[in-house]
Amino acid sequence: MNLAKFPRRRYTAGPTPIERMPRFSEALGGPHVYIKRDDLLGLTGGGNKTRKLEFLVADALAQGADTLITCGGIQSNHCRLTLAAAVKEGLKCWLVLSEPSPGAYRPDGNGNIFLYHLLGAERIKIVPDEVDWPTELDAAATEAVAAGHRPYVIPMGGSNAVGALGYVACATEIMGQCFDHGLSMDRIVVAGGSAGTLAGTLLGLEVLHLDVPVTAISVLHPHEQLLADIERISAETAAHLGVDVQVRPDAVTCYDAYIGPGYGQPTQEMIEAVKLLARTEGILLDPTYTGKAMAGLIDLARQGVIRPEENVLFLHTGGEPSLYAATHLFADASAGGRVW
Ligand SMILES: Cc1ncc(COP(=O)(O)O)c(C=O)c1O
């Protein structure tokens, strides 16, 4: 495997740390939980999309593009980070955002919505939830060409063969860090949305012959669909990389029990997970992805599926800005914060 043959921009100075979480692990009564701080990646409030964008934006620049076009929900971390990369590269950025119900997008909204405006998105189009994304993105690209731009379209979540290279690279980073620190992981826990993060990570682990099982906590699709998406994107990424490797279906276990009522809708377990990590380690999760993924880790540990003696690596994929659009969920003063 030769990742160096692909054009890449660098948005983070070095590897993100792997940290022990002793107080969180103790509160759980085991396992030994470590955290890969991809929430500290570069760009504006970094997260997993930063790694994908290093390869996607480099590809866009190599193709002579001057406008990045992408899509997501109204609180999309992917859209924020694509816009941040565009700002950094001097490109324009058009965003197509789907709102869960009419009027849910308010231009004076908080979290990522605030940041789309602060970072100066050229264009924001609001569409209903049930649109066909490829059609919407094609239409935006056609419009951009008609306006004299050279667009580069990034699919939902940056989850294609180019974007997933970012997480193949992350797997090599994790392997090097574990080796350097004498750490042997028994499991990696990751949130799953559009599946590019999982596909890239799993492919990287497979290429490296690193036999660490992955636990995928879906926040969007039923487990069968998440697995199918992982298989499709990892196969496309392997072809793009030129490696004759397949992700084994038994390398990953996908859970959909922590989605709750739906994508982006809060669960009590997510709220507890966000609070527990904040109050034991001072690390923030987000309500849509990492909060639910951590709720899954906590529940699987309580059920004994994750055993107390295991070393578990939680991949923190970022998303902190959306927490500030959900402060009402965490408003109780049950553990301090009283004014005296
Ligand atoms: C914070 C965060 N974590 C996890 C994910 C899921 O990553 P993927 O879409 O690659 O499955 C996303 C996707 O937007 C995200 O913003």
The ligand as an SDF file (V2000), in Angstrom:
LIG
                    3D

 16 16  0  0  0  0  0  0  0  0999 V2000
  -18.7450   14.0140   14.6920 C   0  0  0  0  0  0  0  0  0  0  0  0
  -18.9900   12.9250   13.7050 C   0  0  0  0  0  0  0  0  0  0  0  0
  -18.7280   11.6550   14.0690 N   0  0  0  0  0  0  0  0  0  0  0  0
  -18.9630   10.6230   13.2310 C   0  0  0  0  0  0  0  0  0  0  0  0
  -19.4720   10.8340   11.9690 C   0  0  0  0  0  0  0  0  0  0  0  0
  -19.7460    9.6540   11.1100 C   0  0  0  0  0  0  0  0  0  0  0  0
  -18.7400    9.4600   10.1730 O   0  0  0  0  0  0  0  0  0  0  0  0
  -19.0750    8.7240    8.8240 P   0  0  0  0  0  0  0  0  0  0  0  0
  -20.0840    9.5470    8.1010 O   0  0  0  0  0  0  0  0  0  0  0  0
  -17.7870    8.6020    8.1300 O   0  0  0  0  0  0  0  0  0  0  0  0
  -19.6600    7.3850    9.2080 O   0  0  0  0  0  0  0  0  0  0  0  0
  -19.7560   12.1410   11.5380 C   0  0  0  0  0  0  0  0  0  0  0  0
  -20.3250   12.3880   10.2060 C   0  0  0  0  0  0  0  0  0  0  0  0
  -20.7590   13.4380    9.8770 O   0  0  0  0  0  0  0  0  0  0  0  0
  -19.5040   13.2120   12.4330 C   0  0  0  0  0  0  0  0  0  0  0  0
  -19.7600   14.4830   12.0900 O   0  0  0  0  0  0  0  0  0  0  0  0
  1  2  1  0
  2  3  1  0
  2 15  2  0
  3  4  2  0
  4  5  1  0
  5  6  1  0
  5 12  2  0
  6  7  1  0
  7  8  1  0
  8  9  2  0
  8 10  1  0
  8 11  1  0
 12 13  1  0
 12 15  1  0
 13 14  2  0
 15 16  1  0
M  END
$$$$
